[in-house]
């Protein structure tokens, strides 16, 4: 869990001296000011202009008048933004030693802030140390400002040394000052002090979710995993808002505290409630937790989802291995058929044929199993194990043609994809359909979509698409984005009730508005068909494509995309599948 500690350090910490840092309503900018009191008696310098006072200050002999004049000039040049001159006159005023301790401490604070604005952090720290040595009741803001100066110098040990007297002397902190001290302590690695401050903040602001999550983070920094888990569990019970990373952290903490069942339950419930995205990484983690909890069926179901979402061959092979250990031969064969829908990288071909052959043999398809094992002997990685299986089944040796190249469901760069004899029957008996050879499948990577919702009759889109697309492209460019792909028409399915989306994939951070929206589209597994011709026949084309996909044994998800690659003449139909 990442906490914006550095943001807290941007606030100037000495509030009594700095009533500035106010938001300008028109510009949204912040200005740091040093408070300057008016009406001060300047003694011999009273009534003089700034220019006259500058000319005469060196000749002023009275200590009080010289200090007063120096302070007046210093504050003037602070307001004018001439910090070097301001620093010189603060030094003059302090050197004259004509004012009280209270006034001198005030000037040292102001001088320290000018040094901070000038990024002279060492001089700022020196000025604040001088102010704190004056025999007056200290203020918490002085210590906070000193700690910030040391933080900017990178001296984290001195940061802690500057902050600790606040607690030791029993000085009171406002809520804002507590947050500032918290940020400084955290950057310095003083996590026990952070814990104390966060408990105070939690008691004062129990409704603030940041207090709950930051306390869990501080517990983790101290390796207090049980306390961190209990903290997040209590926050969950109290309906404190959780982000996705907070949910993930809560699940991870249950796992490391010896409760993988609880960890998996947290993730599964969050996915079901849509408070956590069902991504590949999430399903992988869910698989690991169910496996640790010895819930093998649930672990397998999670791994199936991860493999389908990612198309990762490693995951498919791992899943098949797990199903083999469970002796779930039909599911194992279905997994391998899914893994081998497309040509495999050569490094996976041997192992894939070995696993496919085992499932075929266990389902009684000896002929197909023999060919798969022969295929596995032709490429490195699994040849020895495949040979043992061939010996086990007393199979006939490979013919010259069979030993020449891989032919079967799982093939690589030098093989050929052909369903072995008997495979179709084996798949049918397992309840799965063999993909038709004319249906191609791929996964469209995750992308950012800039879109508008189209609620007019579909027949009108042909006349409006060009002008709508041009206006969208202009809006994207004006708001800091860049179009990186062709126009898409997206449907969530006739039963979803959602309007069509006319969308461009984009890069950058284009802004949404009243008409346009922006969303992150996850990786999209789809059957696809490229078409070049008359777009007027699009409805018929989609109908035929849907029939082919379902006949091939795929289950549509409901989402469909029409991608206009070149105007309206070259199209690509993409039908989401499970």
C-alpha positions as CSV (number, residue, x, y, z in Angstrom):
1,X,0.0,0.0,0.0
2,X,1.5,3.3,-1.1
3,X,0.8,6.3,1.1
4,X,1.3,9.9,-0.3
5,X,3.7,10.8,2.6
6,X,5.7,13.2,0.4
7,X,2.5,15.2,-0.3
8,X,2.2,16.0,3.4
9,X,5.8,17.5,3.4
10,X,4.8,20.1,0.9
11,X,2.7,22.0,3.5
12,X,4.7,24.7,5.4
13,X,4.7,23.6,8.9
14,X,4.9,26.7,11.0
15,X,1.2,27.8,10.9
16,X,1.3,30.7,13.4
17,X,4.0,32.5,11.5
18,X,2.8,31.4,8.1
19,X,-0.8,32.4,7.6
20,X,-0.1,32.3,3.9
21,X,-0.2,29.2,1.7
22,X,-3.8,30.1,0.8
23,X,-5.3,28.9,-2.4
24,X,-5.9,31.6,-4.9
25,X,-9.5,30.9,-6.1
26,X,-8.8,32.0,-9.7
27,X,-5.5,30.4,-10.4
28,X,-5.4,27.5,-8.0
29,X,-1.8,28.4,-7.1
30,X,-0.3,28.6,-3.6
31,X,1.8,31.5,-2.3
32,X,4.0,31.2,0.7
33,X,4.1,34.4,2.8
34,X,5.9,35.5,5.9
35,X,3.7,37.4,8.3
36,X,4.8,41.0,8.7
37,X,3.3,43.1,11.4
38,X,2.7,46.8,10.7
39,X,2.7,49.8,13.0
40,X,6.2,49.0,14.5
41,X,8.0,52.0,16.0
42,X,11.3,52.4,14.1
43,X,12.8,54.9,16.5
44,X,15.3,57.0,14.5
45,X,14.1,55.5,11.3
46,X,10.4,56.4,11.7
47,X,8.8,58.1,8.8
48,X,11.6,57.5,6.4
49,X,11.0,55.9,2.9
50,X,12.6,52.6,2.1
51,X,15.3,54.2,0.0
52,X,16.1,56.7,2.7
53,X,16.2,54.1,5.4
54,X,18.6,52.0,3.3
55,X,20.9,54.9,3.0
56,X,20.8,55.8,6.7
57,X,20.7,52.5,8.5
58,X,24.5,52.2,8.6
59,X,24.7,55.5,10.5
60,X,22.0,54.6,13.1
61,X,23.8,54.2,16.4
62,X,20.9,53.3,18.7
63,X,20.7,49.5,19.0
64,X,16.9,49.5,19.2
65,X,16.5,51.8,16.3
66,X,19.0,49.9,14.1
67,X,17.3,46.5,14.9
68,X,13.9,48.0,14.2
69,X,15.0,49.5,10.9
70,X,16.7,46.3,9.8
71,X,13.6,44.3,10.6
72,X,11.4,46.7,8.7
73,X,13.7,46.6,5.6
74,X,13.9,42.8,5.8
75,X,10.2,42.4,5.8
76,X,9.8,44.8,3.0
77,X,12.2,42.9,0.8
78,X,10.5,39.6,1.7
79,X,7.3,41.0,0.4
80,X,9.1,42.2,-2.8
81,X,10.6,38.7,-3.3
82,X,14.2,40.0,-2.9
83,X,15.3,37.3,-0.5
84,X,19.1,38.1,-0.6
85,X,18.4,41.7,0.6
86,X,15.9,40.4,3.2
87,X,18.5,38.0,4.6
88,X,21.1,40.8,4.9
89,X,18.8,43.1,6.8
90,X,17.6,40.3,9.1
91,X,21.2,39.7,10.0
92,X,21.8,43.4,10.5
93,X,18.8,43.6,12.9
94,X,19.9,40.5,14.8
95,X,23.5,41.7,15.1
96,X,22.4,45.0,16.6
97,X,20.8,43.1,19.4
98,X,18.4,46.0,20.2
99,X,15.1,44.0,20.5
100,X,13.7,41.7,23.1
101,X,14.1,37.9,23.1
102,X,10.5,37.6,21.8
103,X,11.2,39.8,18.8
104,X,14.5,38.2,18.1
105,X,12.9,34.7,18.1
106,X,10.2,36.0,15.7
107,X,12.9,37.4,13.4
108,X,14.9,34.1,13.5
109,X,11.7,32.2,12.5
110,X,11.1,34.6,9.6
111,X,14.8,34.4,8.6
112,X,14.6,30.6,8.6
113,X,11.5,30.7,6.3
114,X,13.3,33.0,3.9
115,X,16.2,30.5,3.8
116,X,13.8,27.7,3.1
117,X,12.2,29.6,0.3
118,X,15.8,30.2,-1.0
119,X,16.5,26.5,-0.6
120,X,19.4,27.2,1.8
121,X,18.4,24.5,4.2
122,X,21.5,24.5,6.3
123,X,21.2,28.2,7.1
124,X,17.5,27.7,7.9
125,X,18.4,24.9,10.3
126,X,21.0,27.2,12.0
127,X,18.5,30.0,12.4
128,X,15.9,27.7,14.0
129,X,18.5,26.2,16.3
130,X,19.3,29.8,17.4
131,X,15.6,30.5,18.0
132,X,15.2,27.4,20.1
133,X,18.2,28.3,22.3
134,X,16.4,31.5,23.4
135,X,15.1,31.0,26.9
136,X,11.4,31.2,26.1
137,X,8.6,28.6,26.0
138,X,9.2,26.8,22.7
139,X,6.4,26.3,20.1
140,X,5.8,23.0,18.3
141,X,6.0,24.8,14.9
142,X,9.6,25.6,15.5
143,X,10.6,22.0,15.9
144,X,8.5,21.0,12.9
145,X,10.1,23.6,10.7
146,X,13.6,22.6,11.9
147,X,12.7,18.9,11.1
148,X,11.7,19.9,7.6
149,X,15.0,21.8,7.1
150,X,16.9,18.7,8.2
151,X,14.8,16.5,5.9
152,X,15.6,18.7,2.9
153,X,19.3,18.3,3.9
154,X,18.9,14.5,3.9
155,X,19.9,14.3,7.6
156,X,17.2,11.9,8.7
157,X,18.7,11.3,12.2
158,X,18.5,15.0,12.8
159,X,14.9,15.0,11.6
160,X,14.0,12.6,14.5
161,X,16.1,14.6,16.9
162,X,14.2,17.8,16.0
163,X,10.8,16.2,16.4
164,X,11.3,14.2,19.6
165,X,11.3,17.3,21.9
166,X,7.7,18.0,21.0
167,X,6.6,14.8,22.7
168,X,9.2,15.1,25.5
169,X,8.1,18.6,26.4
170,X,4.4,17.8,26.1
171,X,3.7,20.4,23.4
172,X,0.3,20.3,21.8
173,X,0.0,19.7,18.1
174,X,-3.0,20.5,15.9
175,X,-4.3,17.8,13.6
176,X,-2.5,19.3,10.6
177,X,0.8,19.5,12.6
178,X,0.4,15.8,13.6
179,X,0.1,14.8,10.0
180,X,3.2,16.8,9.2
181,X,5.1,15.2,12.0
182,X,3.8,11.8,10.8
183,X,5.1,12.4,7.3
184,X,8.5,13.5,8.6
185,X,8.8,10.6,11.0
186,X,7.8,8.1,8.3
187,X,10.5,9.5,5.9
188,X,13.0,9.2,8.7
189,X,12.0,5.6,9.3
190,X,10.8,6.3,12.9
191,X,7.9,3.9,12.6
192,X,7.2,3.6,16.3
193,X,6.6,7.3,16.5
194,X,4.4,7.1,13.4
195,X,2.3,4.4,15.2
196,X,1.8,6.7,18.2
197,X,0.7,9.6,16.0
198,X,-1.6,7.5,13.9
199,X,-3.3,6.1,17.0
200,X,-3.9,9.7,18.1
201,X,-5.2,10.7,14.6
202,X,-7.4,7.6,14.5
203,X,-9.0,8.5,17.8
204,X,-9.6,12.1,16.6
205,X,-10.7,11.2,13.1
206,X,-12.1,7.6,13.0
207,X,-14.0,8.4,9.8
208,X,-10.8,9.2,7.9
209,X,-9.8,6.0,5.9
210,X,-6.2,7.2,5.4
211,X,-5.6,6.8,9.1
212,X,-6.7,3.2,9.1
213,X,-4.6,2.2,6.0
214,X,-1.5,4.2,7.0
215,X,-1.5,2.5,10.4
216,X,-1.6,-0.9,8.7
217,X,1.3,0.3,6.6
218,X,3.3,1.4,9.6
219,X,2.7,-1.9,11.3
220,X,4.1,-3.7,8.2
221,X,7.2,-1.5,8.3
222,X,7.8,-2.8,11.8
223,X,7.1,-6.4,10.7
224,X,4.0,-6.5,12.8
225,X,2.0,-8.5,10.3
226,X,-0.6,-9.8,12.8
227,X,-1.4,-6.2,14.0
228,X,-1.6,-5.0,10.3
229,X,-4.0,-7.8,9.5
230,X,-6.2,-7.1,12.5
231,X,-6.1,-3.4,11.7
232,X,-7.5,-4.0,8.1
233,X,-10.0,-6.5,9.3
234,X,-11.4,-4.0,11.8
235,X,-11.5,-1.3,9.1
236,X,-13.4,-3.7,6.9
237,X,-15.9,-4.5,9.6
238,X,-16.4,-0.7,10.1
239,X,-17.1,-0.2,6.4
240,X,-14.0,1.9,5.9
241,X,-13.5,2.5,2.1
242,X,-11.0,0.1,0.5
243,X,-9.2,0.5,-2.7
244,X,-8.2,-2.5,-4.8
245,X,-4.6,-2.5,-3.5
246,X,-6.0,-2.4,0.1
247,X,-8.1,-5.5,-0.6
248,X,-5.1,-7.3,-2.1
249,X,-3.0,-6.3,1.0
250,X,-5.7,-7.6,3.4
251,X,-5.8,-11.0,1.5
252,X,-2.0,-11.2,1.5
253,X,-1.8,-10.5,5.2
254,X,-4.2,-13.4,5.9
255,X,-2.0,-15.6,3.8
256,X,1.3,-14.7,5.5
257,X,-0.4,-15.1,8.9
258,X,-1.3,-18.7,8.1
259,X,-4.8,-18.3,6.8
260,X,-4.7,-19.0,3.1
261,X,-8.4,-20.1,3.1
262,X,-9.4,-16.6,4.5
263,X,-7.1,-14.9,1.9
264,X,-8.8,-16.8,-1.0
265,X,-12.2,-16.0,0.4
266,X,-11.4,-12.3,0.6
267,X,-10.3,-12.3,-3.1
268,X,-13.2,-14.4,-4.3
269,X,-15.8,-12.3,-2.6
270,X,-14.2,-9.1,-3.9
271,X,-14.2,-10.4,-7.5
272,X,-17.9,-11.4,-7.1
273,X,-18.8,-8.0,-5.7
274,X,-16.8,-6.3,-8.5
275,X,-14.8,-4.4,-5.9
276,X,-11.7,-6.1,-7.3
277,X,-10.9,-6.6,-10.9
278,X,-10.8,-10.3,-12.0
279,X,-7.4,-9.9,-13.7
280,X,-4.9,-12.6,-14.6
281,X,-2.7,-11.6,-11.6
282,X,-5.7,-11.8,-9.2
283,X,-6.7,-15.2,-10.4
284,X,-3.2,-16.4,-10.2
285,X,-3.0,-15.3,-6.6
286,X,-6.4,-16.8,-5.9
287,X,-5.2,-20.1,-7.3
288,X,-2.1,-20.0,-5.1
289,X,-4.2,-19.3,-1.9
290,X,-6.8,-22.1,-2.7
291,X,-3.9,-24.5,-3.4
292,X,-2.3,-23.6,-0.1
293,X,-5.6,-24.2,1.6
294,X,-5.8,-27.6,0.0
295,X,-9.0,-26.7,-1.9
296,X,-7.8,-28.3,-5.1
297,X,-11.1,-27.9,-7.1
298,X,-11.3,-24.2,-6.3
299,X,-7.6,-23.8,-7.1
300,X,-8.1,-25.5,-10.4
301,X,-11.1,-23.2,-11.2
302,X,-9.1,-20.1,-10.5
303,X,-6.2,-21.3,-12.6
304,X,-8.6,-22.0,-15.5
305,X,-9.7,-18.4,-15.3
306,X,-6.1,-17.1,-15.3
307,X,-5.2,-19.3,-18.3
308,X,-8.2,-18.3,-20.3
309,X,-7.7,-14.6,-19.6
310,X,-4.0,-14.6,-20.4
311,X,-3.6,-17.3,-23.0
312,X,-0.3,-18.0,-21.2
313,X,1.0,-21.4,-22.3
314,X,2.9,-21.8,-19.0
315,X,-0.4,-21.5,-17.1
316,X,-2.1,-24.0,-19.4
317,X,0.7,-26.5,-18.9
318,X,0.7,-26.0,-15.2
319,X,-3.1,-26.5,-15.1
320,X,-2.9,-29.7,-17.1
321,X,-0.2,-31.0,-14.7
322,X,-2.5,-30.2,-11.8
323,X,-5.5,-32.0,-13.5
324,X,-3.3,-35.0,-14.2
325,X,-2.4,-35.2,-10.4
326,X,-6.2,-35.1,-9.8
327,X,-6.7,-37.8,-12.5
328,X,-9.3,-35.5,-14.2
329,X,-8.4,-36.7,-17.7
330,X,-11.2,-35.1,-19.6
331,X,-10.5,-31.7,-18.1
332,X,-6.8,-32.2,-18.8
333,X,-7.4,-33.0,-22.4
334,X,-9.7,-29.9,-22.8
335,X,-7.0,-27.8,-21.3
336,X,-4.4,-29.0,-23.7
337,X,-6.7,-28.5,-26.7
338,X,-7.2,-24.9,-25.6
339,X,-3.4,-24.5,-25.1
340,X,-2.8,-25.8,-28.7
341,X,-5.4,-23.8,-30.5
342,X,-2.6,-21.8,-32.1
343,X,1.0,-22.6,-33.0
344,X,3.2,-23.0,-29.9
345,X,6.7,-21.6,-29.4
346,X,9.0,-24.5,-30.0
347,X,10.1,-24.7,-26.4
348,X,6.6,-25.8,-25.3
349,X,5.9,-28.3,-28.1
350,X,7.5,-31.3,-26.5
351,X,5.9,-30.9,-23.1
352,X,2.5,-30.1,-24.6
353,X,2.5,-33.2,-26.7
354,X,3.6,-35.3,-23.7
355,X,0.7,-34.0,-21.5
356,X,-1.8,-34.3,-24.4
357,X,-0.7,-37.9,-25.0
358,X,-1.1,-38.8,-21.3
359,X,-4.7,-37.5,-21.4
360,X,-5.4,-39.3,-24.6
361,X,-4.1,-42.6,-23.3
362,X,-6.1,-42.4,-20.1
363,X,-9.2,-41.7,-22.1
364,X,-8.6,-44.8,-24.2
365,X,-7.4,-43.1,-27.4
366,X,-4.2,-45.2,-27.9
367,X,-3.7,-44.2,-31.5
368,X,-3.7,-40.5,-30.9
369,X,-1.7,-40.9,-27.7
370,X,1.0,-42.8,-29.7
371,X,1.3,-40.0,-32.2
372,X,1.5,-37.4,-29.5
373,X,4.2,-39.2,-27.7
374,X,6.2,-39.6,-30.9
375,X,5.8,-35.9,-31.5
376,X,7.2,-35.3,-28.0
377,X,10.3,-37.3,-28.8
378,X,11.1,-35.1,-31.8
379,X,11.8,-32.0,-29.9
380,X,13.8,-31.4,-26.8
381,X,12.6,-31.2,-23.2
382,X,10.3,-34.2,-22.9
383,X,11.7,-36.8,-25.2
384,X,12.9,-39.1,-22.5
385,X,9.6,-39.2,-20.7
386,X,7.7,-39.6,-23.9
387,X,9.9,-42.6,-24.8
388,X,9.0,-44.2,-21.5
389,X,5.3,-43.8,-22.2
390,X,5.7,-45.4,-25.6
391,X,7.5,-48.3,-24.0
392,X,4.8,-48.5,-21.3
393,X,2.0,-48.8,-24.0
394,X,4.2,-51.2,-26.1
395,X,3.6,-48.9,-29.1
396,X,4.9,-49.6,-32.6
397,X,8.1,-47.6,-33.5
398,X,7.7,-44.4,-35.4
399,X,7.6,-44.7,-39.2
400,X,10.0,-42.6,-41.3
401,X,7.2,-40.1,-42.1
402,X,6.2,-39.9,-38.4
403,X,9.8,-39.2,-37.3
404,X,10.3,-36.5,-39.9
405,X,8.1,-33.8,-38.4
406,X,5.4,-33.1,-35.8
407,X,1.9,-33.5,-37.0
408,X,-1.0,-33.1,-34.5
409,X,-2.9,-30.7,-32.3
410,X,0.2,-29.3,-30.6
411,X,2.7,-28.1,-33.1
412,X,5.5,-25.5,-33.5
413,X,7.3,-23.6,-36.2
414,X,8.2,-26.7,-38.2
415,X,5.1,-28.8,-37.5
416,X,1.6,-29.1,-38.9
417,X,-1.7,-28.8,-37.1
418,X,-3.8,-31.8,-37.7
419,X,-6.3,-33.3,-35.2
420,X,-5.1,-36.9,-34.6
421,X,-7.4,-39.8,-35.3
422,X,-9.9,-40.3,-32.5
423,X,-9.3,-36.9,-30.9
424,X,-12.7,-35.5,-32.1
425,X,-14.5,-38.5,-30.4
426,X,-12.5,-38.1,-27.2
427,X,-13.3,-34.4,-27.1
428,X,-17.0,-35.0,-27.8
429,X,-17.2,-37.5,-25.0
430,X,-15.7,-35.0,-22.6
431,X,-18.4,-32.4,-23.4
432,X,-16.0,-30.0,-25.3
433,X,-16.2,-29.1,-28.9
434,X,-13.2,-29.1,-31.2
435,X,-12.6,-25.6,-32.6
436,X,-13.5,-25.3,-36.2
437,X,-10.4,-24.7,-38.4
438,X,-11.8,-21.5,-39.9
439,X,-12.4,-19.7,-36.6
440,X,-9.3,-17.8,-35.5
441,X,-8.8,-16.7,-31.9
442,X,-6.6,-14.1,-30.3
443,X,-6.4,-11.9,-27.2
444,X,-6.5,-8.1,-27.8
445,X,-4.2,-6.4,-25.3
446,X,-5.5,-4.1,-22.6
447,X,-6.2,-0.6,-23.9
448,X,-7.5,2.8,-23.0
449,X,-10.7,3.7,-24.9
450,X,-12.0,7.2,-25.6
451,X,-15.6,6.9,-26.6
452,X,-19.1,8.3,-27.0
453,X,-22.3,6.4,-26.4
454,X,-24.3,6.0,-29.6
455,X,-28.1,5.7,-29.0
456,X,-29.4,6.5,-32.5
457,X,-30.7,3.8,-34.8
458,X,-27.9,1.7,-36.2
459,X,-28.9,2.5,-39.7
460,X,-28.0,6.1,-39.2
461,X,-24.5,5.4,-38.1
462,X,-23.2,4.9,-41.7
463,X,-24.0,8.6,-42.5
464,X,-22.7,9.9,-39.2
465,X,-19.6,7.8,-38.4
466,X,-17.1,9.9,-40.4
467,X,-18.1,13.2,-38.8
468,X,-18.4,11.7,-35.3
469,X,-14.9,10.1,-35.6
470,X,-13.3,13.4,-36.8
471,X,-14.8,15.3,-33.9
472,X,-13.6,12.6,-31.4
473,X,-10.1,12.7,-32.9
474,X,-10.0,16.5,-32.5
475,X,-11.2,16.3,-28.9
476,X,-8.6,13.6,-28.1
477,X,-5.7,15.8,-29.5
478,X,-6.9,18.9,-27.8
479,X,-7.1,17.2,-24.4
480,X,-3.6,15.8,-24.5
481,X,-4.2,12.3,-25.9
482,X,-3.2,10.5,-29.1
483,X,-5.2,8.1,-31.2
484,X,-3.2,4.8,-31.5
485,X,-5.6,2.6,-33.4
486,X,-8.6,2.4,-35.7
487,X,-12.2,3.3,-34.9
488,X,-14.3,0.7,-33.1
489,X,-18.0,0.1,-32.7
490,X,-18.5,-1.8,-29.4
491,X,-21.6,-3.6,-28.2
492,X,-22.0,-5.1,-24.8
493,X,-24.7,-7.4,-26.1
494,X,-28.4,-7.0,-26.9
495,X,-29.5,-8.1,-23.3
496,X,-27.2,-5.7,-21.5
497,X,-29.3,-2.6,-22.1
498,X,-26.1,-0.6,-22.6
499,X,-25.8,1.7,-25.7
500,X,-23.3,1.2,-28.4
501,X,-19.9,2.7,-27.9
502,X,-18.0,4.5,-30.7
503,X,-14.4,4.4,-29.6
504,X,-10.8,5.1,-30.4
505,X,-7.9,3.4,-28.5
506,X,-5.7,6.2,-27.2
507,X,-2.4,6.9,-25.4
508,X,-1.8,9.7,-22.9
509,X,-4.4,11.3,-20.6
510,X,-7.2,12.7,-22.7
511,X,-10.0,14.3,-20.6
512,X,-13.5,13.0,-20.5
513,X,-16.3,15.5,-20.8
514,X,-20.1,15.8,-21.0
515,X,-20.2,14.0,-24.4
516,X,-17.1,11.8,-24.2
517,X,-15.9,9.2,-21.7
518,X,-12.7,7.3,-21.0
519,X,-12.4,3.7,-19.7
520,X,-9.7,1.0,-19.4
521,X,-10.7,-2.0,-21.4
522,X,-9.1,-5.3,-20.1
523,X,-7.5,-7.8,-22.3
524,X,-10.2,-9.1,-24.7
525,X,-10.2,-12.7,-25.8
526,X,-12.1,-13.0,-29.0
527,X,-12.7,-15.0,-32.1
528,X,-12.0,-12.7,-35.1
529,X,-12.8,-12.4,-38.8
530,X,-11.2,-9.9,-41.2
531,X,-13.5,-8.7,-44.0
532,X,-13.0,-6.4,-47.0
533,X,-16.0,-5.3,-48.9
534,X,-19.4,-3.6,-48.6
535,X,-20.1,-2.6,-45.0
536,X,-23.8,-2.5,-45.8
537,X,-23.9,-6.3,-45.4
538,X,-22.5,-6.0,-41.8
539,X,-25.6,-7.4,-40.1
540,X,-25.6,-10.5,-42.2
541,X,-21.8,-10.9,-41.8
542,X,-22.2,-10.8,-38.0
543,X,-25.0,-13.3,-38.0
544,X,-23.0,-15.8,-40.0
545,X,-19.8,-15.2,-37.9
546,X,-21.8,-15.8,-34.7
547,X,-23.1,-19.1,-36.0
548,X,-19.5,-20.3,-37.0
549,X,-18.1,-19.3,-33.6
550,X,-20.8,-21.1,-31.6
551,X,-20.6,-24.1,-33.9
552,X,-16.9,-24.3,-33.1
553,X,-17.7,-24.8,-29.5
554,X,-17.0,-21.4,-28.1
555,X,-19.2,-19.6,-25.6
556,X,-19.7,-15.9,-26.5
557,X,-19.4,-13.4,-23.7
558,X,-21.8,-10.9,-25.2
559,X,-19.3,-8.2,-26.1
560,X,-18.7,-7.6,-29.8
561,X,-16.4,-5.1,-31.6
562,X,-16.4,-4.0,-35.2
563,X,-13.0,-2.5,-36.0
564,X,-12.8,-0.2,-39.1
565,X,-9.3,-0.6,-40.3
566,X,-9.4,1.6,-43.4
567,X,-12.5,3.7,-43.7
568,X,-15.4,1.3,-44.0
569,X,-13.9,-1.0,-46.6
570,X,-11.7,-3.2,-44.4
571,X,-13.3,-4.5,-41.2
572,X,-12.5,-6.8,-38.5
573,X,-15.2,-8.6,-36.4
574,X,-14.2,-9.4,-32.9
575,X,-16.6,-11.6,-30.8
576,X,-15.7,-12.0,-27.1
577,X,-15.4,-15.7,-26.0
578,X,-14.9,-17.4,-22.7
